[in-house]
Each structure stands twice: as C-alpha cells, then as structure tokens.
Amino acid sequence: MRQSLQLGCCVVTRVEERLGPAVPPNILLPDLTPELLAEHRDCLTSQQLDPQSGLFVISIHSWLLRTPTHAILIDACAGNDKERLRPESAEFHRQRLPWIERLAAAGARPQDIDYVLCTHLHVDHVGWNTQLADGRWVPTFPNARYLFARRDFDFWQERARGSDAAHANDGVFEDSVLPIVEAGQADLIEPNHAPLPELRIVAAPGHTPGHVIVQLASAGRRAVFSGDVMHHVLQVRLPQLNSVFCEDGAAARHTRAKLLDACCEEDVLVLPAHFGAPHVGRVVRRDSGHDFRFIDE
C-alpha cells in the first residue's frame, strides 16, 4: 500500500514494526498439508511466501487512523525491552526497534494518540502499550484511553493469576496491560462499542475469547481492521485453517467465515494485522468460496 490511504474523511497509515520471512507454513497453519499448499500456490506472491526460505512472510504493524477529530492506534505490536523468554515469543525478547520513530514519520507522536484499540491481548498486539521508564512500565501514550474487550481482559487476567501451563503470552498481561489499568487509562468495553461516530468495535471471538474487529464507516467508504481473524492470505481461500495461536478452533472458523461473507457482500476494504505487502485488499468471490484481491491505492 502507499504511505497512507484516504478512507472517506479519515486517513489510515501502516506503522511497521517488522516484516519478513518468519514461520514455516505448516507451523503457522497446522492443518495445512503440502497438497493444499501446492494447490493454492498461485495466490502466494513472494510477498506472502518467501521463495528462498519457503517461509510465510509476516508483517507486524499497527494502523494509525486519523479521523477529523481524533488519532487512533489500532494494535500496538510487540514493543521494546520486553522479557520474552518463551520459545514461542523469543523473537520479541528485548527488542530495540524504531517503531516510535516510524509512528512520528506517519505524523503522530505518542502524546497525540487519543485512543489505543487492541483487537486482542496477544504479545504482538499490546507491546507498545507501555515503555520502560526508570525501571517501570508506564503508558507509552500519556493522553490516550486504551480500549480492551472485557472478555479478553478477564481471560488473560485469569491466566496470569494462576495457570501453571507455559504460554507464548507469559508476562504480557503484567507488563503491557496491567500498567495501563493501574494508570487509570483503561476502558473495559463490551461488544458493539462505538467510541467515535466513524467506529464500531465488534466481537469476533475464537482466536482469543474476546477478540474484536474494528469497523470504519466514513463518507461512503467502509473498512474493517480484522486483527488476527486471519493471519495469512491463504486463510481467505481456506477459512477452515486456523493458526496455531487460536484458542477456540471452532469459534475461530465460524468468525472467519462470517467475516469473509460480510466483507465480500458489502465491498469492505480489509486491513489485516499480519498480511505481507501490499497489506490491504478486498474479499471477492471465487467459485464457492473467497479470494483476496490486494490493492495499492
């Protein structure tokens, strides 16, 4: 995509944390067979499947959305300086990446952000909620209200309190969510929350119990920030494939199919959280299913 997209009266800009070959296809999508991959190889450019390594290309980014009145950050990547010692999240251990500088290049300083909307509370969506200052985790965005789905918050709070089972999200609630609550900047929201006239936050459970999507409607343009309903473009053609990180497989498949149908019927621009370049597109009909048509507006 270009630097920014004009969506009605709003402007959206992708703020990259990292992009590149990241994970074997059958690790990200455990039910993906070699036969299925070969059958649908035609939809995978080098920006989605790296031809040298054979790895899926994954982007980790935030969306900066500017309405006529507010600046909103949708998802907050993995963050810097975090202790991430689990093998599943070790790639994020003590990062030192220039994400703040990229946010500035997109036209916003931390103090300019009015809302931070987290589609869910996984390690790679909440990290920049906080930053390290004098040995403490403090809110990165001092003037923002952080919107967390209550169902997801409750789930990860309970997991942080008592689970003995190791998880890729270990430590994330404590360093990237709880400090926001303690600072008095968190709002725990219910489904169909509308923080602004242009936005609606809608339940999309399965990947996590309280996962949400963010719908935008402005001056006749419609878009959806789909979070991790889909990790990879191949899941548009093969919506039965869940990622390895989905908590409830049946719910995740149902949510994905419902979203794909809705986006196709209503001509909605889709802005996922992890697709490779050009990152955004539209869902179109393909035989009895769907396909993804990337755009570069």
N, C-alpha and C positions, 0 to 999 in steps of 0.2 A: 504494500500500500504506500501511498505518498505520505509525506510527513504528517499531514492532517486530513481528515475527512469532514466535510460540511454536511451535517445532518439536520435539515431544516434550519432552525435558529441556533443550533448547537454545533460545536466543533469537538471532534474526538481525535486524540493523538496517542499513539502507542509509545509507551516508555519501556524500553528493553532493559532487562537485567542480564539475560544470557540467551544465546541462540546457537544451535549447532547439533551435530550428531550426538545422540545421548543414550539411547537404550535399544537393545535388540527387540525386533517386533514381537517375538513370542514371549518376551518378558513383560513388556507393557500390556500386551493383549494375550493372556494365557491361552485362550481358546482359538487363537489364530493358527491355522495349520499352514504348512508350506504350500499346499494345493490352493487354499483360499488366497494366500498372498500372491501366488503366480497368476491366478485368475483375474485379480483386480490390480495387477501391476500397472496397467495403462493409466490409472488415475494418480499415480505416485511420481511426481517430478523429483528432481534432485533436491528440491527444497523441502520435500516431505520424507524421502528415503534416500540417504546418502549412498551413492553407487559404490564408493570405495570401501567403506566400512560395513555396509549393509545395515546400519543403524537408522532408526527413526530420527528425523530431525525434529527437535522440540524447542519451542520458544517459551521462555518465562518472561512475562511482561505485565505491566499494569496498563490500564486505559485511563487517560486523563480526559475527562469530559467537562467541557465548559458550556454552560447554559448562559442565557443573557444575564443571569443574576448570581450564579454560583460556580464554583470549581469543585469537581467531584473526582475522587480517585477510586477506581474500581479494581480491587485486588492490589496486594502490596508485596508480591514476590517473596523472596526468601530472606532478604536483609543481610546486613554485615555483622560480623563479630559474634554470631550466634554459635553456641556449643551444640554441634550436631554430630554425635559420635556413633549413632546407629548406622550400620552399613547402608540401609535404605535411604538415608538422608545425608551421608557423609560428604556428598558433593557440595553441600551448603555450609560445611563446617568453617567457621571463622572467615567468611568471605570478605574480600576487600574490593568491591566493585563500585564503579562511579555512577550508581543509579541516581543519586541526588543531583549530580551534575546533569544527567540526561533529563531529569524532571525539569531542571532550570532551563535547559535548551528547548524544552517543549513549551516553556512560557509560564511556569509556576514554581514558586518557592514553597517550602513546607508550610510557612505561615499563611500562604494564600489558599490552602485547601480548606473547604468548608465541610465536606463530608468525605469519609472513607467508608466505602461499601465493600465488605468482604463477602464473596459468594459462598465461602465456607472457610473453616478454620484449619486447613492443612498448612503444613510447613512452608510451602511455596506460594501462599496467598496472604500471609499475615506478617511476614518477617519485617517489612519496613514500617509496620505499625509503631515500632519502638526503635530507639537507638541508644547506644551505650554512652552515658554521660557521668563522669566521676564514679564509675563502678556500678551505676544503677541503670536499669532500663526505664527510659522515660518516653512519652509520646513524641513521635517524630513530627507530628502535625499539631502544633500547640493550640490552634484555633478551631480544630475540626471536631465534629461529632462523628464517632465511629459507630456504624450500624452493624450489629451482629444478630443473625437469626437466633432467637431464643432457644429453639430446639437444638441447633448446633452447639451453642454455648453450653447448654445443660449437658449434652452428651460428652463434650471434651472436658468439662469441669469434673464430671463424674469419673472419667477415665484418668484424669490427672490425680484425683484423690486416692484411688485405691487399686487400680489394676496392677497385677504383677506381671502381666504379659508385655513384653517389649513391643514397641510400635515405632514406625518411622516418625510419628508425631511427638515422641517423647521430648518433654521440655518446652514444647512450643506454646502451650497454654500459659505456662508460668512466665515466659519471657516476652511473649508477643501479644497476649490477650489480657491477662490479669493486670498488668501495669496500667492498661487503659481504663479498666474498671476502677482501680484504686485512685486514678487521677480524676475521676468523675466525668470522663469524656465518652463513656459507652452508653449506647441506647440498645436495649434488647428488644427486637422487633418481632411482630407476628406476620404471617403471610399477608400479601396484598397491601403492604405498607407503601405509602406514596409520600416520600419526603419532599418532593417538588412536583409542580404540575406536569412536568415532562416525564417523570419517572415513576415506575411502579416495580416493587420488589416482590417476586412471585416464588412460591415454594416449588422446588424441583428436586425432590429427595431421591436418595439412592446412592450416589457417590459418597455422600455423608448424610446422616439423618436430616440435617437441617439445611442442606444445600439449597441455594436460591439462584435465580436468574434475575437480571435487571432489564426491564423493558423500557425503551425510549420511544416517545412519540412527539414530534415537533414539526409543525408547519407541513404536514402531509408526509413526512419521512418517518419510517419506523425501523427500529433496530432492536436487537437483543444481545446482551452480553451474557454468553452462555456458560461461563465458568468451566467446570470440568464435567458437564453433561457429556461432552466429547473431548477426549484428549488428543485424538488424531483424526485426520480427514477420512481415513479408512472406515471409521465408525459410522460415517454417513451412509455409505453403501452397505455396511454390515452392522446395523444397530444392535444386533444380538451380542456383539463382542463388548464385554466390559473391560475396563482397565483393572490391573492388579490391585489398584488402590480403592476400588469401590467397596463400600461397607455392606450394601444390600444389593445383591446382583439382580434380583427380580425387579425391585423398585427402580434401579438404575436403567434397566432395559425399557421399562414402561415409560419412564420420564423421557428418555432419549427418543423413543418412537413418537410420543406425543408432541415433543418439541419440533421434530423434523416435519411432521404433518402440518403443524401450525405455521411454521416458517415458510413452507412451500405454498400453502394455500393463500397466505396473506402477503407474500412478497416482502419478507422482512430481511434486512441486512443482518448477517450473523457475525459477531465479533467474539471468537473463542479465546480461551486463555492460553492455549499452547500450540496452535497450528503454526507451521512454518510459513515462510513468505509465499504470497503477499498477505497472508494472515486473516483476511476477511473475505466474505463472499455471500452467496445466496444458495439456498437449498432448492434443487429443481427435481422434477420427476425423472426417473429412469426405470423403464419397464414397470414392474410392480413395486418398485422401491424408490430410492432417492439417490441423488448425486450432489456434489458440492462444486459450484462454479466460482472460482476465485475471481475477484475483481481488483483492479488497481485504479481506483477513481482519482 
